[in-house]
Amino acid sequence: MNDNIQIDEETKQTYVLTEEQIASYQKDGHLLLKGVANPSLINQYRPIIHSEVTRLNNETRPLHERDTYGKAFIQISNLWEISEAVRPLVFMRRFAKIAAQLMGVSGVRMYHDQALFKEPGGGHTPWHQDQIYWPVDTENTITLWMPLVDIPQEVGSMQFASGSHKRGYISKLVISDESHKTLAQHIEAENYPLVSYGAMAAGDATFHAGWTLHSAPGNPTPNTREVMTIIYVADRTTVLEPDTKARQNDLARWMPGLKSGDLIDSPLNPLMYREGK
């Protein structure tokens, strides 16, 4: 088992959560936390991430030539694996401890990170559940979603369907026009309360469960919405037999060498936090 925690010594400060915040997350499946990363940290890492996204982005088509998914964002995954300069931010113990505490687990491992940059004029992100892509045998998955720049109300946070995570696997539809239409109908039928946290400052962060239905508005502003995300899975979780092509692809990419029933502990799934360590 790979139990090596690779963490920069300067990033161990604790973010104190209240019992009310933890209860709110577990009830609703999402939560906004202010100032998870301080301005100096954002100022240090935002130019590095921006440079890496620019370097690694292979999308050259204008927005009008792309499909709905392609219009939603530029997506660069596992920057921690690619860039030694980005790694200390992604491996911050503070972030991972928040993830573990919100889920009520003793430890978390890396699933993968993603930079999600929504370009000026970029389209909406359709309604979806993240965990339809993940062959993991647990309900305890969570995503940190952190803007690297201040984002105004009209770009805002994602929109969440509160309580939808309690339904688990709702649909196998990947992010698409079809998922947006079908899941919007489900949300209306189930009368889930919809929540958007609106404008966010750089370094604020939302956390949402892998089964929480969510979407995001388009970007009508002239500025790119620069966001960094980190996906965590509870420690001691095992691989679920992939039931879709998307999950087969995720198993091969994010948990190389593992098979159904194995503990999720490949070299790409290092331990990010464990209580007491």
C-alpha positions as CSV (number, residue, x, y, z in Angstrom):
1,M,0.0,0.0,0.0
2,N,1.2,3.5,-0.8
3,D,0.9,5.4,2.5
4,N,3.4,8.1,1.7
5,I,1.9,11.6,2.3
6,Q,3.7,14.1,0.1
7,I,2.9,17.5,1.8
8,D,4.8,20.8,1.8
9,E,5.6,21.6,5.5
10,E,4.3,25.2,5.0
11,T,0.8,24.1,4.1
12,K,-0.3,22.3,7.3
13,Q,-2.4,25.0,8.9
14,T,-5.8,23.8,10.0
15,Y,-9.1,25.2,8.8
16,V,-11.5,25.0,11.7
17,L,-14.9,23.6,10.8
18,T,-18.0,24.0,13.0
19,E,-20.4,21.2,13.8
20,E,-23.1,23.2,12.0
21,Q,-21.0,23.3,8.8
22,I,-20.4,19.6,8.8
23,A,-24.1,18.9,9.5
24,S,-25.1,21.2,6.7
25,Y,-22.8,19.5,4.2
26,Q,-24.0,16.0,5.2
27,K,-27.6,17.1,4.9
28,D,-27.4,19.1,1.6
29,G,-24.4,17.5,-0.2
30,H,-22.6,20.8,-0.7
31,L,-21.1,23.7,1.3
32,L,-19.3,27.0,0.7
33,L,-16.3,27.8,2.9
34,K,-14.7,31.2,2.8
35,G,-11.0,31.8,2.7
36,V,-9.9,28.1,2.4
37,A,-6.7,29.4,0.7
38,N,-5.4,32.8,1.6
39,P,-4.5,35.5,-0.9
40,S,-0.8,35.0,-0.7
41,L,-1.2,31.3,-1.5
42,I,-3.5,32.1,-4.5
43,N,-1.0,34.8,-5.7
44,Q,1.7,32.2,-5.6
45,Y,0.0,29.4,-7.4
46,R,-2.5,31.0,-9.8
47,P,0.2,32.1,-12.3
48,I,1.7,28.6,-12.2
49,I,-1.6,26.9,-12.8
50,H,-2.5,29.4,-15.5
51,S,0.8,28.8,-17.3
52,E,0.3,25.0,-17.1
53,V,-3.2,25.1,-18.5
54,T,-2.1,27.4,-21.3
55,R,0.8,25.0,-22.1
56,L,-1.2,21.8,-21.9
57,N,-4.4,23.0,-23.6
58,N,-4.9,21.4,-27.0
59,E,-8.3,22.9,-27.8
60,T,-7.9,25.2,-30.8
61,R,-11.4,25.2,-32.1
62,P,-13.5,28.4,-31.6
63,L,-16.3,28.0,-29.2
64,H,-19.0,27.9,-31.8
65,E,-17.5,24.8,-33.4
66,R,-17.5,22.7,-30.1
67,D,-20.2,20.6,-28.6
68,T,-21.8,21.4,-25.3
69,Y,-19.1,19.7,-23.2
70,G,-16.4,21.4,-25.2
71,K,-18.0,24.8,-24.7
72,A,-18.3,24.4,-20.9
73,F,-14.6,24.6,-20.0
74,I,-11.0,23.8,-20.8
75,Q,-10.1,20.8,-18.6
76,I,-6.6,19.8,-17.6
77,S,-6.3,16.9,-15.2
78,N,-3.8,15.7,-12.7
79,L,-1.6,18.8,-12.6
80,W,0.0,17.4,-9.5
81,E,1.4,14.5,-11.6
82,I,2.6,16.8,-14.3
83,S,3.9,19.8,-12.4
84,E,6.2,19.7,-9.4
85,A,5.4,23.4,-8.9
86,V,1.6,22.7,-8.6
87,R,1.9,19.7,-6.3
88,P,2.3,21.5,-3.0
89,L,-1.0,23.3,-3.5
90,V,-2.9,20.1,-4.5
91,F,-1.4,18.2,-1.5
92,M,-2.2,20.7,1.1
93,R,-3.2,18.9,4.3
94,R,-5.6,21.6,5.2
95,F,-7.7,20.9,2.1
96,A,-7.7,17.1,2.6
97,K,-8.6,17.4,6.3
98,I,-11.6,19.5,5.4
99,A,-12.7,16.8,2.9
100,A,-12.3,14.0,5.5
101,Q,-14.1,16.0,8.2
102,L,-17.1,16.9,6.0
103,M,-17.5,13.2,5.0
104,G,-16.9,12.0,8.5
105,V,-14.1,9.7,7.6
106,S,-10.6,9.2,9.1
107,G,-8.6,9.6,5.9
108,V,-8.8,10.5,2.3
109,R,-6.9,9.6,-0.9
110,M,-6.4,11.4,-4.1
111,Y,-8.7,10.5,-7.0
112,H,-7.5,13.2,-9.3
113,D,-7.3,17.0,-9.7
114,Q,-8.6,19.2,-12.5
115,A,-8.1,22.7,-13.6
116,L,-11.4,23.9,-15.1
117,F,-11.2,27.2,-17.0
118,K,-14.4,28.6,-18.5
119,E,-13.5,30.9,-21.3
120,P,-15.2,34.3,-22.0
121,G,-18.4,33.4,-23.7
122,G,-18.1,29.8,-22.6
123,G,-21.3,27.8,-22.3
124,H,-23.1,26.4,-19.3
125,T,-22.1,23.1,-17.6
126,P,-25.1,20.7,-17.9
127,W,-26.6,19.0,-14.8
128,H,-24.7,15.9,-13.9
129,Q,-23.4,13.7,-11.1
130,D,-19.7,13.4,-10.9
131,Q,-19.7,9.8,-9.5
132,I,-21.2,8.2,-12.6
133,Y,-17.6,8.4,-13.9
134,W,-16.0,6.9,-10.9
135,P,-15.8,3.1,-10.2
136,V,-15.4,3.4,-6.5
137,D,-17.3,1.4,-3.9
138,T,-18.3,4.1,-1.5
139,E,-20.6,7.0,-1.0
140,N,-17.7,9.0,0.5
141,T,-16.3,11.0,-2.4
142,I,-16.0,14.8,-2.4
143,T,-14.8,17.6,-4.7
144,L,-13.1,20.8,-3.7
145,W,-13.9,23.6,-6.2
146,M,-11.8,26.7,-5.8
147,P,-11.7,29.8,-8.0
148,L,-8.2,31.2,-8.5
149,V,-9.7,34.6,-9.4
150,D,-12.6,36.5,-8.0
151,I,-15.8,35.5,-9.9
152,P,-18.8,37.7,-10.1
153,Q,-22.5,36.9,-9.4
154,E,-23.3,36.2,-13.1
155,V,-20.5,33.6,-13.3
156,G,-20.9,32.5,-9.7
157,S,-20.5,29.2,-8.0
158,M,-22.1,26.1,-9.3
159,Q,-25.7,25.4,-8.7
160,F,-26.5,22.4,-6.5
161,A,-29.7,20.4,-6.0
162,S,-29.7,20.1,-2.2
163,G,-30.2,16.6,-0.9
164,S,-29.8,14.9,-4.2
165,H,-26.7,13.0,-3.1
166,K,-28.9,10.9,-0.8
167,R,-30.5,9.3,-3.9
168,G,-27.1,7.8,-5.1
169,Y,-26.9,6.8,-8.7
170,I,-29.7,8.6,-10.5
171,S,-28.7,8.3,-14.1
172,K,-25.8,7.0,-16.2
173,L,-25.9,10.0,-18.5
174,V,-22.6,11.7,-19.1
175,I,-22.3,15.5,-19.2
176,S,-24.4,16.5,-22.2
177,D,-27.5,18.2,-23.5
178,E,-29.4,15.0,-22.7
179,S,-28.1,14.9,-19.1
180,H,-29.1,18.6,-18.6
181,K,-32.7,18.0,-19.9
182,T,-33.3,14.7,-18.1
183,L,-31.8,15.6,-14.8
184,A,-33.6,19.0,-14.8
185,Q,-36.8,17.1,-15.1
186,H,-35.8,14.8,-12.2
187,I,-34.9,17.8,-10.1
188,E,-38.3,19.4,-10.8
189,A,-40.1,16.2,-10.1
190,E,-38.3,15.6,-6.8
191,N,-38.6,19.3,-5.8
192,Y,-35.0,19.6,-4.7
193,P,-34.1,23.0,-3.4
194,L,-31.6,24.7,-5.7
195,V,-28.7,26.7,-4.3
196,S,-26.0,28.8,-5.9
197,Y,-23.5,30.7,-3.7
198,G,-23.2,33.5,-6.2
199,A,-20.0,35.6,-6.3
200,M,-16.9,34.0,-4.8
201,A,-13.5,35.4,-4.0
202,A,-10.3,33.7,-5.1
203,G,-9.5,31.1,-2.4
204,D,-13.1,30.5,-1.3
205,A,-14.2,26.9,-2.0
206,T,-17.2,24.9,-2.4
207,F,-17.3,21.2,-1.5
208,H,-19.8,18.8,-3.0
209,A,-20.5,15.1,-2.8
210,G,-19.9,12.8,-5.8
211,W,-23.6,12.1,-6.1
212,T,-24.8,15.7,-5.7
213,L,-26.5,17.0,-8.8
214,H,-24.9,20.2,-10.0
215,S,-24.5,22.5,-13.0
216,A,-22.8,25.8,-13.7
217,P,-23.8,28.9,-15.7
218,G,-22.1,30.1,-18.8
219,N,-19.5,32.9,-18.7
220,P,-20.9,36.1,-20.2
221,T,-17.9,38.2,-18.9
222,P,-14.7,39.1,-20.8
223,N,-12.6,37.2,-18.2
224,T,-11.8,33.5,-17.8
225,R,-13.3,31.7,-14.8
226,E,-10.2,30.0,-13.5
227,V,-11.0,27.2,-11.1
228,M,-8.9,24.4,-9.5
229,T,-10.5,21.3,-8.3
230,I,-9.4,18.3,-6.2
231,I,-11.4,15.1,-5.9
232,Y,-10.9,12.9,-2.8
233,V,-12.1,9.4,-2.0
234,A,-12.3,7.9,1.5
235,D,-9.3,5.9,2.5
236,R,-9.8,2.1,2.5
237,T,-12.2,2.3,-0.4
238,T,-12.2,-0.5,-2.9
239,V,-12.6,-0.5,-6.7
240,L,-16.1,-1.1,-8.0
241,E,-16.5,-3.3,-11.1
242,P,-16.9,-0.7,-14.0
243,D,-20.4,-0.9,-15.4
244,T,-19.9,1.7,-18.2
245,K,-17.2,2.7,-20.7
246,A,-16.7,5.9,-18.8
247,R,-15.9,4.0,-15.6
248,Q,-13.6,1.6,-17.5
249,N,-11.7,4.6,-18.8
250,D,-11.5,6.1,-15.3
251,L,-10.2,2.9,-13.8
252,A,-7.4,2.7,-16.3
253,R,-6.5,6.3,-16.0
254,W,-6.8,7.2,-12.3
255,M,-6.2,3.8,-10.7
256,P,-3.7,2.1,-13.0
257,G,-3.1,-1.6,-12.3
258,L,-6.1,-2.0,-10.0
259,K,-9.1,-4.3,-10.5
260,S,-12.5,-4.8,-9.0
261,G,-12.2,-5.4,-5.2
262,D,-8.7,-3.9,-4.8
263,L,-8.0,-1.2,-2.3
264,I,-7.7,2.2,-4.1
265,D,-4.0,2.7,-3.3
266,S,-2.2,2.9,-6.7
267,P,0.7,5.4,-7.1
268,L,-1.9,7.9,-8.4
269,N,-4.0,7.6,-5.3
270,P,-1.6,8.7,-2.5
271,L,-2.9,9.2,1.1
272,M,-3.7,12.9,1.4
273,Y,-4.8,13.0,5.1
274,R,-5.2,10.5,7.9
275,E,-6.4,11.5,11.4
276,G,-3.5,11.4,13.8
277,K,-0.8,11.5,11.1
